[in-house]
C-alpha cells in the first residue's frame, strides 16, 4: 500500500513520517485506546481530546465512520 503523508495536525497524533493508510489507522486506534477516548456507552463514538479535536474539525465527539472521512482531509495527496 502506498504511504500517505499526514499533515501537521494529524502528525501530532500519529507521527510525521509517511505511512501506509492501514498503519496510520492502526496508530490512530492505538492512540484512541491508550487514552480511553472510545465512548463507554456508545462504542461507535470517539471522544476527542486536545490533540484529536483539530483532526475532528473542532468536534468533541464523532462516529467511527465520520472519523475516517475527517482523517482523510489531513492527508497530503
N, C-alpha and C positions, 0 to 999 in steps of 0.2 A: 504494500500500500504506500502511495506517495506521501511523504511528510508534508504537514501543513505548518505554517508559521503563526503562532499565537501573537496577538498584538500586546501592547504593554499592560493593558487592563487584565487580560486573561493570563498573561505571563506571571502576574503576581500570585496566581493560584497554582498553575501547572509548570511554571518554569519557562524560560525564554527560548530554549532550543526547539528547532523544528521537530515535530513528532508525527508518526502516522496517526490518523484520526482515532484508531482503536486504542492506541496508547494514551492519547490525550483524554479520551473518555474514561479510561481506567484511572488515570491520575486525578481527574475531576471527582470521580466517585470515591477514591481513596480519601481525598480531602473532605468530602461531604461526610463520610462515615467517621473519620478521625475526629472531626469537630462536632459530631452529633447533630447535623443540620437536616437530616431527614425527619419530617414531621412524625411525631409519635403516634398520633391518631390516624392521620391521613397519609399513608405510606407513599403515595404518588406525589406528594408535595415536598418541595425543598425550601427550607427557610434560609434566607440569605444572611450572612454575617457581613462585616465591613469590607472584606475582600471580594465576596461574591455579589454584593449589591450592585457595583458598577457593571459587572458582567451581565446581570439580570436587568439592565436598563433602569436601575433605581428601585425595582420592585422588592418588597420584603419577602415575598413567597411566590414561587412559580411551580407549575406541574413539571414532571419529568419530561413530558413531550414538548412543552414550551421551552424548557431549558435547552434542549437540543437546538432549537431554532435560534435562540438568543446567543448561544455559544458560537454558532456558525458565523454570526455577524462580527466576531472578534478574531477571525482567521484571515490572514493575508492570502490572497489567491495567487 
